[in-house]
Amino acid sequence: MPWWDDLGERYLRSLGKTPEPNIRYHFKRLTMEGSAHYMKETYGLEQSIEEICTGVMSGIEFAYRDCIQCKPGVIDMLEAMRAAGVAMCVATATRRDCALAALERLDILRYFSALFTCTEVGASKTEPDIFELALSHLSTPRETTFVFEDSLHAIETAHAAAFPVMLIDEPASASDAEACQALADVRLKNFTAFSTL
């Protein structure tokens, strides 16, 4: 999601720090708390982990509350899946309050039976914990429980844990597109393409 692309960089610059060129790599692969620990140690920040998390998230909360919209085709896809009796839940790296703000505002929370966050699970999507928890909640067979993802590290994790992966192309992940496609079981250029499956 492009809103997340430079979140860590913006926060560090607001503190007068110069972000290293590879900070996006670290930020994408860690939980919010993990990112805060990384920034505190790497950049010698005096703020507590909680203060760093709050500072970073202040740069994106407004987007979840007021700006982020459903991509074209999402509602139709969710309706089709619900009509077919597909059990669905959300497994996100986003903080619960932010995810709920967007899901409720967009009136799509009703499609999902649960919301799981990496922070609450205690592991980023470089570990399968959140996917395993979602699977346990859904009580569906692993081999038919698709993980919808757009980031390489999460796709690698889901694939390694033997989940089928549905890749949704995302401009923010364009640099990893080839690697993502190699691991995905199904690839959609966008959500409107779901109707062609």
C-alpha positions as CSV (number, residue, x, y, z in Angstrom):
1,M,0.0,0.0,0.0
2,P,1.6,3.3,-1.1
3,W,0.6,5.0,2.2
4,W,3.1,2.9,4.0
5,D,6.0,3.3,1.5
6,D,7.9,6.1,3.2
7,L,6.4,6.1,6.7
8,G,9.6,5.2,8.6
9,E,11.6,7.7,6.5
10,R,9.2,10.5,7.2
11,Y,9.2,9.8,10.9
12,L,13.0,9.8,11.0
13,R,13.3,13.0,9.0
14,S,10.9,14.6,11.4
15,L,13.4,13.9,14.2
16,G,16.3,15.3,12.1
17,K,17.7,11.8,11.2
18,T,18.8,10.7,7.7
19,P,17.3,7.4,6.9
20,E,19.5,4.7,5.4
21,P,18.6,3.7,1.8
22,N,17.4,0.2,2.8
23,I,15.0,1.3,5.6
24,R,12.0,0.4,3.5
25,Y,13.2,-3.2,3.3
26,H,13.4,-3.4,7.1
27,F,10.1,-1.5,7.7
28,K,8.1,-3.8,5.3
29,R,9.3,-7.0,6.9
30,L,8.8,-6.1,10.6
31,T,5.9,-5.5,12.9
32,M,5.3,-1.9,14.0
33,E,7.1,-2.7,17.3
34,G,9.9,-4.4,15.4
35,S,10.3,-1.4,13.2
36,A,10.4,0.8,16.3
37,H,13.1,-1.3,17.9
38,Y,15.1,-1.2,14.7
39,M,14.8,2.6,14.4
40,K,15.6,3.1,18.1
41,E,18.8,0.9,17.9
42,T,19.9,1.9,14.4
43,Y,19.3,5.7,14.8
44,G,19.9,6.1,18.6
45,L,16.4,7.4,19.2
46,E,15.7,8.6,22.8
47,Q,11.9,7.9,22.4
48,S,10.4,4.8,24.0
49,I,9.1,2.1,21.6
50,E,5.6,3.1,22.3
51,E,6.4,6.8,21.5
52,I,8.1,5.7,18.2
53,C,5.1,3.6,17.2
54,T,2.7,6.5,18.0
55,G,4.8,8.9,16.1
56,V,5.1,6.6,13.0
57,M,1.4,5.8,13.0
58,S,0.4,9.5,13.3
59,G,1.6,9.7,9.7
60,I,-0.9,7.2,8.5
61,E,-3.9,7.1,10.9
62,F,-5.7,9.9,8.9
63,A,-5.4,7.8,5.7
64,Y,-7.3,4.8,7.3
65,R,-9.8,7.1,8.9
66,D,-10.5,9.4,6.0
67,C,-8.8,8.6,2.7
68,I,-8.2,5.0,1.7
69,Q,-10.8,3.6,-0.6
70,C,-11.7,0.1,-1.8
71,K,-9.9,-0.7,-5.0
72,P,-12.2,-1.2,-8.0
73,G,-13.7,-4.7,-8.0
74,V,-13.2,-5.4,-4.2
75,I,-16.9,-5.1,-3.3
76,D,-18.0,-7.3,-6.2
77,M,-15.3,-9.9,-5.3
78,L,-16.4,-9.9,-1.6
79,E,-20.1,-10.3,-2.6
80,A,-19.3,-13.2,-4.9
81,M,-17.2,-14.9,-2.3
82,R,-19.9,-14.5,0.4
83,A,-22.6,-15.7,-2.0
84,A,-20.5,-18.8,-2.6
85,G,-20.2,-19.4,1.1
86,V,-16.5,-18.7,1.3
87,A,-15.3,-18.1,4.9
88,M,-13.2,-15.0,5.1
89,C,-11.2,-13.1,7.8
90,V,-8.5,-10.4,7.8
91,A,-4.9,-11.0,8.7
92,T,-3.1,-7.7,8.6
93,A,0.1,-6.0,9.6
94,T,-1.9,-2.8,10.2
95,R,-2.8,-1.8,13.7
96,R,-6.3,-2.9,14.8
97,D,-7.7,0.6,15.3
98,C,-6.6,1.7,11.9
99,A,-7.8,-1.4,10.1
100,L,-11.2,-1.2,11.8
101,A,-11.5,2.5,11.0
102,A,-11.1,1.7,7.3
103,L,-13.2,-1.5,7.2
104,E,-16.1,0.1,9.1
105,R,-16.0,3.3,7.1
106,L,-16.0,1.4,3.8
107,D,-18.8,-1.0,5.2
108,I,-16.8,-4.1,4.4
109,L,-16.1,-5.4,7.9
110,R,-19.4,-7.4,7.6
111,Y,-17.8,-9.7,5.0
112,F,-15.2,-11.0,7.5
113,S,-15.7,-13.2,10.6
114,A,-12.6,-11.9,12.4
115,L,-9.7,-9.5,12.2
116,F,-6.2,-10.6,13.2
117,T,-3.2,-8.2,13.5
118,C,0.5,-9.0,13.5
119,T,0.9,-6.8,16.6
120,E,-1.6,-8.9,18.6
121,V,-0.2,-12.1,17.3
122,G,3.3,-11.0,18.2
123,A,5.0,-11.7,14.9
124,S,5.3,-10.1,11.5
125,K,4.3,-11.7,8.2
126,T,7.8,-13.1,7.9
127,E,6.5,-15.8,10.3
128,P,3.4,-17.9,9.6
129,D,1.7,-17.2,13.0
130,I,-1.0,-14.9,11.7
131,F,-1.9,-17.2,8.8
132,E,-2.0,-20.2,11.1
133,L,-4.3,-18.3,13.5
134,A,-6.6,-17.3,10.7
135,L,-6.7,-20.9,9.4
136,S,-7.6,-22.1,12.9
137,H,-10.3,-19.6,13.2
138,L,-11.8,-20.4,9.7
139,S,-11.6,-24.2,10.3
140,T,-11.0,-24.7,6.6
141,P,-8.6,-27.1,4.9
142,R,-5.1,-25.5,4.4
143,E,-5.0,-26.6,0.8
144,T,-8.1,-24.6,-0.1
145,T,-7.5,-21.6,2.2
146,F,-6.1,-18.9,0.0
147,V,-4.0,-16.1,1.4
148,F,-4.5,-12.9,-0.6
149,E,-1.3,-11.0,-0.6
150,D,0.7,-8.3,-2.4
151,S,4.0,-8.2,-0.6
152,L,6.9,-10.5,-1.3
153,H,7.8,-11.3,2.3
154,A,4.2,-12.3,3.2
155,I,3.9,-14.4,0.0
156,E,7.1,-16.2,0.8
157,T,5.9,-17.0,4.3
158,A,2.4,-18.2,3.2
159,H,3.9,-20.3,0.4
160,A,6.5,-21.9,2.7
161,A,3.7,-22.7,5.1
162,A,1.9,-24.6,2.3
163,F,-1.0,-22.1,1.9
164,P,-2.2,-21.4,-1.7
165,V,-1.5,-17.8,-2.5
166,M,-3.6,-15.3,-4.5
167,L,-1.3,-12.5,-5.7
168,I,-3.0,-9.1,-6.2
169,D,-0.6,-6.9,-8.2
170,E,0.3,-3.8,-6.3
171,P,2.3,-0.8,-7.7
172,A,4.1,-0.5,-4.4
173,S,5.5,-4.0,-4.8
174,A,6.4,-3.6,-8.5
175,S,10.1,-4.2,-7.8
176,D,9.3,-7.7,-6.4
177,A,6.7,-8.5,-9.1
178,E,8.7,-11.4,-10.7
179,A,9.5,-13.1,-7.4
180,C,5.9,-12.7,-6.2
181,Q,4.6,-14.2,-9.4
182,A,6.9,-17.2,-9.2
183,L,5.5,-18.1,-5.8
184,A,1.8,-17.3,-6.3
185,D,-0.7,-20.0,-7.2
186,V,-3.1,-17.5,-8.8
187,R,-2.2,-13.9,-9.9
188,L,-4.7,-11.1,-10.5
189,K,-3.7,-7.9,-12.1
190,N,-6.5,-6.2,-10.1
191,F,-9.6,-7.1,-8.1
192,T,-11.9,-6.7,-11.1
193,A,-10.1,-9.7,-12.7
194,F,-11.5,-11.9,-10.0
195,S,-14.7,-12.3,-11.9
196,T,-12.8,-14.0,-14.7
197,L,-11.6,-16.9,-12.5
